Amino acid sequence: MQIEDLRIYVAVIKAGNFTAAAEQLMLSKQYVSRRIAALEESLGARLLNRNTRKLSVTDNGQLFAQHAQRILDDVQEAELAVSGRRQVLQGSFRLSVPMSFGISHLSPFIAEFLSQHPGLQFQVELADRHVDMVGEGFDMAIRIGTLPDSSLIARRLGEFRRVICGSPSYLQGAGAGAPRTPEELSEHLCLRYGRESQTGWELFNGDQRKVISVHGPMVSNNGEMLRDAAVAGLGLIMLPEFIVAPALASGELVKVLEEWQPTSLHLNALYPQHRQRSEINRVFMTFLQQKLA
């Protein structure tokens, strides 16, 4: 087994297929395929399931990928320590970020970071889904909200305040107008984000806590879509201020129940355990913490 085989294997997992990995590594697809086959033979285990559409990683393959990446990180750390190039970051980095936050906030930061480190190649996926970090080859994911239990390492980057708001046209046509108590939310049409359709809206006023079951014509995992539906007069929304701030400033939306505060949403960076010693992870996370402070 050679270090080159480990680099090829990790590149194939991150790219998702032999062709893209070969292009990134500037090798032939046939050579990449042969080296993976030789690696599986030397290990006596299948690492990848191949079909005509895409590759999938076996359980053994995921386990081996974690150890392979750890070895490659150690080799890179050793090379940087000897050469004195610790801040000269090089290599590829696959990042998953939420759609709305990625476009409105992270996009200029990522561009600035890459301009500071021209030796890096970023692959950024904008998606609100929970990705399979190891199986899909992600180095880091930025996520907003409650985190599922997992073996991933989480680091806090910041938090966002949420507000409840609706359009003037909806509130004027809602009979009694804006809700005056949390209980009155159940009488309104509410546009819900993802799992809120099952859990309801949790609100606080000092030591008081209330969870209100709400209903309405739309559930979505995209805040901008819910905001636009609220502007169109379809109901009330509870969203982070960074999504609704322009509409609030223009008067297209107005806040309601301001004395009752929804729980804030935490912004976290997630990464697999085998990436915790990665110099790219460390420098990029420090950069984001400074920008988002």
Solvent accessible surface area in square Angstrom, and as a share of the most:
residue,aa,sasa,rsa
1,M,128,0.57
2,Q,103,0.46
3,I,65,0.33
4,E,67,0.30
5,D,4,0.02
6,L,5,0.02
7,R,106,0.39
8,I,2,0.01
9,Y,0,0.00
10,V,15,0.09
11,A,14,0.11
12,V,1,0.00
13,I,13,0.06
14,K,32,0.13
15,A,22,0.17
16,G,32,0.31
17,N,62,0.32
18,F,21,0.09
19,T,64,0.37
20,A,28,0.22
21,A,0,0.00
22,A,4,0.03
23,E,125,0.56
24,Q,98,0.44
25,L,58,0.29
26,M,174,0.78
27,L,62,0.31
28,S,58,0.37
29,K,101,0.43
30,Q,117,0.52
31,Y,63,0.24
32,V,0,0.00
33,S,40,0.26
34,R,144,0.53
35,R,60,0.22
36,I,1,0.00
37,A,52,0.40
38,A,37,0.28
39,L,1,0.01
40,E,21,0.09
41,E,144,0.65
42,S,73,0.47
43,L,62,0.31
44,G,69,0.66
45,A,32,0.24
46,R,137,0.50
47,L,3,0.01
48,L,1,0.00
49,N,67,0.34
50,R,92,0.33
51,N,97,0.50
52,T,143,0.83
53,R,224,0.82
54,K,133,0.57
55,L,29,0.14
56,S,48,0.31
57,V,29,0.17
58,T,25,0.14
59,D,125,0.65
60,N,84,0.43
61,G,0,0.00
62,Q,53,0.24
63,L,101,0.50
64,F,34,0.14
65,A,9,0.07
66,Q,58,0.26
67,H,86,0.38
68,A,1,0.01
69,Q,14,0.06
70,R,72,0.26
71,I,75,0.38
72,L,22,0.11
73,D,7,0.04
74,D,60,0.31
75,V,41,0.24
76,Q,52,0.23
77,E,40,0.18
78,A,57,0.44
79,E,84,0.38
80,L,8,0.04
81,A,67,0.52
82,V,135,0.78
83,S,57,0.37
84,G,65,0.62
85,R,89,0.33
86,R,99,0.36
87,Q,101,0.45
88,V,77,0.44
89,L,5,0.02
90,Q,90,0.40
91,G,37,0.36
92,S,54,0.35
93,F,2,0.01
94,R,36,0.13
95,L,0,0.00
96,S,0,0.00
97,V,1,0.00
98,P,13,0.08
99,M,67,0.30
100,S,8,0.05
101,F,1,0.00
102,G,3,0.03
103,I,93,0.47
104,S,59,0.38
105,H,57,0.25
106,L,0,0.00
107,S,59,0.38
108,P,77,0.48
109,F,42,0.18
110,I,17,0.08
111,A,62,0.48
112,E,62,0.28
113,F,1,0.00
114,L,52,0.26
115,S,83,0.54
116,Q,99,0.44
117,H,24,0.11
118,P,118,0.74
119,G,35,0.33
120,L,12,0.06
121,Q,128,0.57
122,F,34,0.14
123,Q,85,0.38
124,V,57,0.33
125,E,43,0.19
126,L,69,0.34
127,A,17,0.13
128,D,41,0.21
129,R,105,0.38
130,H,118,0.53
131,V,20,0.12
132,D,70,0.36
133,M,8,0.04
134,V,27,0.15
135,G,16,0.15
136,E,47,0.21
137,G,7,0.07
138,F,5,0.02
139,D,1,0.01
140,M,0,0.00
141,A,2,0.02
142,I,0,0.00
143,R,13,0.05
144,I,45,0.23
145,G,13,0.13
146,T,101,0.59
147,L,50,0.25
148,P,78,0.49
149,D,151,0.78
150,S,74,0.48
151,S,81,0.52
152,L,49,0.24
153,I,27,0.14
154,A,40,0.31
155,R,112,0.41
156,R,131,0.48
157,L,12,0.06
158,G,23,0.22
159,E,106,0.47
160,F,33,0.14
161,R,99,0.36
162,R,22,0.08
163,V,5,0.03
164,I,5,0.03
165,C,0,0.00
166,G,0,0.00
167,S,3,0.02
168,P,48,0.30
169,S,73,0.47
170,Y,24,0.09
171,L,18,0.09
172,Q,152,0.68
173,G,68,0.66
174,A,32,0.25
175,G,75,0.72
176,A,80,0.62
177,G,18,0.17
178,A,44,0.34
179,P,6,0.04
180,R,167,0.61
181,T,57,0.33
182,P,2,0.01
183,E,83,0.37
184,E,36,0.16
185,L,0,0.00
186,S,51,0.33
187,E,137,0.61
188,H,13,0.06
189,L,77,0.38
190,C,0,0.00
191,L,1,0.01
192,R,28,0.10
193,Y,80,0.30
194,G,24,0.23
195,R,145,0.53
196,E,17,0.08
197,S,37,0.24
198,Q,144,0.64
199,T,70,0.41
200,G,11,0.10
201,W,0,0.00
202,E,49,0.22
203,L,0,0.00
204,F,66,0.28
205,N,49,0.25
206,G,70,0.67
207,D,154,0.80
208,Q,97,0.43
209,R,140,0.51
210,K,63,0.27
211,V,68,0.39
212,I,17,0.09
213,S,90,0.58
214,V,13,0.07
215,H,94,0.42
216,G,21,0.20
217,P,83,0.52
218,M,52,0.23
219,V,71,0.41
220,S,17,0.11
221,N,84,0.43
222,N,30,0.15
223,G,3,0.03
224,E,51,0.23
225,M,109,0.49
226,L,0,0.00
227,R,53,0.19
228,D,76,0.40
229,A,9,0.07
230,A,0,0.00
231,V,47,0.27
232,A,77,0.60
233,G,21,0.20
234,L,79,0.39
235,G,0,0.00
236,L,0,0.00
237,I,0,0.00
238,M,5,0.02
239,L,3,0.02
240,P,10,0.06
241,E,53,0.24
242,F,35,0.15
243,I,14,0.07
244,V,0,0.00
245,A,47,0.37
246,P,91,0.57
247,A,5,0.04
248,L,37,0.19
249,A,95,0.74
250,S,75,0.48
251,G,37,0.36
252,E,85,0.38
253,L,1,0.00
254,V,57,0.33
255,K,67,0.28
256,V,11,0.06
257,L,11,0.05
258,E,102,0.46
259,E,95,0.43
260,W,21,0.07
261,Q,60,0.27
262,P,11,0.07
263,T,45,0.26
264,S,48,0.31
265,L,34,0.17
266,H,67,0.30
267,L,1,0.00
268,N,9,0.05
269,A,0,0.00
270,L,15,0.07
271,Y,9,0.03
272,P,4,0.02
273,Q,93,0.41
274,H,18,0.08
275,R,10,0.04
276,Q,103,0.46
277,R,126,0.46
278,S,5,0.03
279,E,6,0.03
280,I,7,0.04
281,N,3,0.01
282,R,116,0.42
283,V,19,0.11
284,F,0,0.00
285,M,20,0.09
286,T,56,0.33
287,F,18,0.08
288,L,0,0.00
289,Q,75,0.33
290,Q,130,0.58
291,K,80,0.34
292,L,37,0.18
293,A,121,0.94
